[in-house]
């Protein structure tokens, strides 16, 4: 299987998995044109679309893709029912696409019905986890997002985090502002800054890397706890997560 990224809008990535025969699945197609262009260039034959949540920059291309390929199966959570989804999926479901079994699990926080699709080593996590960050809480609560990230963090360290936005540099700039002397954060910041200067993609990342550099997965880290304690005493991991998310919102 080959993993491909297609740039869309200003900073979105649409992910495509294809097998050796050219069959492919498409994840969160916010717009159709760049996907159709890639399909024509590579000779892919789309079989399915996976949708993680209902936001337009993730579902806007579904209708045009379905017009071109009317047999496409579109998997998505309940909140995408009116966005072109043909098969509703929910937490605990398993679906088979391109001879791969995908586990569906709920990750509320960014939206109330957000889901992730996991088939080792790929995790298509939409706007739940980013490299060095996590999604804004538009509909869910900090507690929900914290639990969603804990679920992702329980996956194997070699998991490839295929998130939907190129936010890595801004996320690492924030991380540095919180822990300016952290060796892992500093090293990764330099790597990411160099990649972006060359207009290169920073994704996918690995869960192993995120455990080192992503503050939102490090809420029990003693250095972070000590830093937060300079402003406020927070005893629970969820409280520290909420503090971080609020700080990032205003960064």
C-alpha positions in Angstrom: 0.0 0.0 0.0 1.2 3.5 -0.8 0.3 6.6 1.2 -0.1 9.9 -0.7 -0.8 13.4 0.4 -2.7 15.9 -1.7 -2.5 19.6 -0.8 -5.8 21.5 -0.6 -6.8 25.0 0.3 -4.2 26.8 2.3 -2.9 24.1 4.7 -5.1 21.0 4.3 -3.9 17.5 3.3 -6.2 15.0 1.7 -4.8 11.5 2.2 -5.0 8.7 -0.4 -4.0 5.1 0.1 -3.6 3.0 -3.0 -2.6 -0.6 -3.7 -0.4 -2.0 -6.4 -3.4 -2.4 -8.8 -4.3 1.3 -8.5 -7.4 0.9 -6.3 -7.5 3.7 -3.8 -9.4 5.2 -0.9 -9.6 8.9 -0.2 -9.7 10.6 3.3 -11.4 13.9 4.0 -11.6 15.4 0.5 -12.3 19.0 1.3 -12.2 19.8 -2.4 -12.5 17.6 -5.5 -10.3 19.2 -8.1 -6.8 18.3 -6.7 -8.0 14.8 -6.0 -9.5 14.3 -9.5 -6.2 15.6 -11.0 -4.2 13.1 -9.0 -6.6 10.3 -9.9 -6.1 11.1 -13.6 -2.3 11.5 -13.3 -1.8 8.2 -11.5 -4.6 6.1 -13.0 -6.2 5.4 -9.7 -9.6 3.7 -9.3 -11.3 5.1 -6.2 -13.3 2.6 -4.1 -14.2 4.5 -1.0 -14.0 7.8 0.9 -13.4 8.1 4.7 -14.8 11.1 6.5 -13.7 12.0 10.0 -16.1 14.8 10.7 -18.5 17.3 9.1 -16.4 20.5 8.5 -16.5 21.8 5.0 -12.8 21.6 4.5 -13.0 17.8 5.0 -16.2 17.0 3.1 -16.6 19.7 0.4 -15.3 17.6 -2.5 -17.5 14.5 -1.8 -20.4 15.5 -4.1 -18.1 16.1 -7.2 -16.2 12.9 -6.5 -19.4 10.9 -6.2 -20.7 12.4 -9.5 -17.5 11.2 -11.2 -17.5 7.8 -9.4 -21.1 7.0 -8.5 -20.2 3.6 -7.0 -18.0 5.2 -4.3 -18.8 4.1 -0.8 -18.5 7.1 1.6 -18.0 6.1 5.2 -18.5 8.7 7.9 -20.0 9.4 11.4 -23.6 10.4 12.0 -22.7 14.1 11.7 -21.7 13.6 8.1 -25.0 12.0 7.1 -26.0 15.1 4.9 -22.5 15.5 3.6 -22.6 12.6 1.1 -22.0 9.7 3.5 -23.5 6.5 2.2 -22.6 4.3 5.2 -22.7 5.6 8.8 -19.9 4.4 11.1 -19.7 4.6 14.9 -17.3 3.8 17.7 -16.2 0.2 17.6 -17.1 -0.5 14.0 -14.8 -2.3 11.7 -14.9 -1.7 7.9 -12.9 -3.4 5.1 -11.5 -1.3 2.3 -8.8 -2.3 -0.2 -8.5 -5.6 1.7 -7.5 -3.6 4.8 -9.5 -3.7 8.0 -10.1 -0.3 9.5 -11.1 0.2 13.2 -13.4 3.1 13.8 -13.2 4.9 17.1 -14.9 8.0 18.4 -12.7 11.0 19.2 -15.1 13.8 20.2 -13.6 17.2 21.0 -13.0 19.1 17.8 -16.6 18.2 16.9 -19.0 16.2 18.9 -19.1 13.2 16.5 -15.5 13.1 15.2 -14.1 9.7 14.5 -10.7 8.2 13.6 -9.9 5.4 11.2 -7.0 3.0 12.1 -5.4 0.3 10.1 -1.9 -0.3 11.3 0.3 1.6 10.7 -2.0 4.3 9.4 -4.2 6.5 11.7 -6.4 9.0 9.8 -7.2 11.3 12.7 -8.7 14.4 10.9 -8.5 17.3 13.3 -8.1 15.5 16.6 -4.3 15.2 16.8 -1.8 17.3 14.9 2.0 17.1 15.0 2.9 19.1 18.0 -0.8 20.0 18.7 -4.4 19.1 18.7 -7.6 20.4 17.3 -9.6 23.4 18.6 -12.6 22.5 20.7 -15.5 23.8 18.5 -18.1 21.4 19.9 -16.6 19.2 22.5 -15.2 19.7 25.9 -11.6 19.6 27.2 -12.4 16.3 29.0 -13.6 14.7 25.8 -10.6 15.8 23.8 -8.3 14.6 26.6 -9.8 11.2 26.5 -9.7 11.1 22.7 -6.0 11.8 22.8 -5.5 9.2 25.4 -7.1 6.7 23.1 -4.8 7.6 20.3 -1.9 7.5 22.7 -2.7 3.9 23.5 -1.8 2.8 19.9 1.6 1.4 19.0 4.5 3.9 18.8 5.1 3.2 15.1 1.6 4.4 14.2 1.7 7.0 11.4 -0.3 10.0 12.4 -2.0 11.2 9.1 -3.7 14.4 10.3 -5.4 16.9 8.0 -3.5 20.2 8.4 0.1 21.5 8.1 0.1 23.2 11.5 3.4 21.7 12.7 5.6 24.8 12.7 3.1 27.0 14.6 2.4 24.1 17.0 6.2 23.8 17.7 6.5 27.5 18.1 3.9 27.3 20.8 5.6 24.3 22.5 8.9 26.2 22.6 7.1 29.1 24.3 6.0 26.8 27.1 9.1 24.6 27.4 11.9 26.7 25.8 14.7 24.4 27.1 13.3 21.0 26.2 15.8 19.2 24.0 13.2 17.1 22.0 11.1 20.2 21.3 14.1 22.3 20.2 15.4 19.6 17.9 12.1 19.0 16.3 11.4 22.7 15.9 14.6 23.1 13.9 13.8 20.1 11.7 10.3 21.4 11.0 11.5 24.9 10.3 14.0 23.6 7.8 11.4 21.5 6.1 8.9 24.3 5.8 11.5 26.7 4.5 11.9 24.2 1.6 8.1 24.0 1.4 8.2 20.3 2.3 5.5 18.5 4.2 6.1 17.6 7.8 3.6 14.7 7.8 2.9 11.9 8.5 4.5 12.0 12.0 4.8 9.0 14.3 3.2 8.5 17.6 6.7 7.9 19.1 7.7 11.3 17.9 4.5 12.9 19.2 5.0 11.4 22.7 8.3 13.3 22.8 7.3 16.7 21.4 3.5 17.1 21.7 2.6 18.9 24.9 -1.0 17.7 24.7 0.3 14.1 25.1 2.7 15.1 27.9 0.3 16.4 30.5 1.9 14.1 33.1 5.4 15.2 32.2 7.2 16.6 35.3 8.8 19.5 33.4 5.4 20.6 32.0 3.7 20.2 35.4 6.5 22.4 37.0 6.0 25.0 34.3 2.2 25.1 34.7 2.7 25.3 38.5 4.4 28.7 38.0 0.9 30.1 37.1 -1.6 27.7 38.7 -1.8 24.5 40.7 -3.6 21.8 38.6 -3.7 18.4 40.1 -5.5 16.5 37.3 -4.1 15.6 33.8 -7.4 16.8 32.3 -7.1 20.2 34.0 -3.6 20.6 32.7 -4.8 19.7 29.2 -7.6 22.3 29.4 -5.0 24.9 30.6 -2.8 24.1 27.6 -5.6 24.2 25.1 -6.8 27.6 26.4 -3.2 28.9 26.3 -2.8 27.7 22.7 -6.1 29.3 21.7 -4.8 32.7 22.8 -1.2 32.2 21.6 
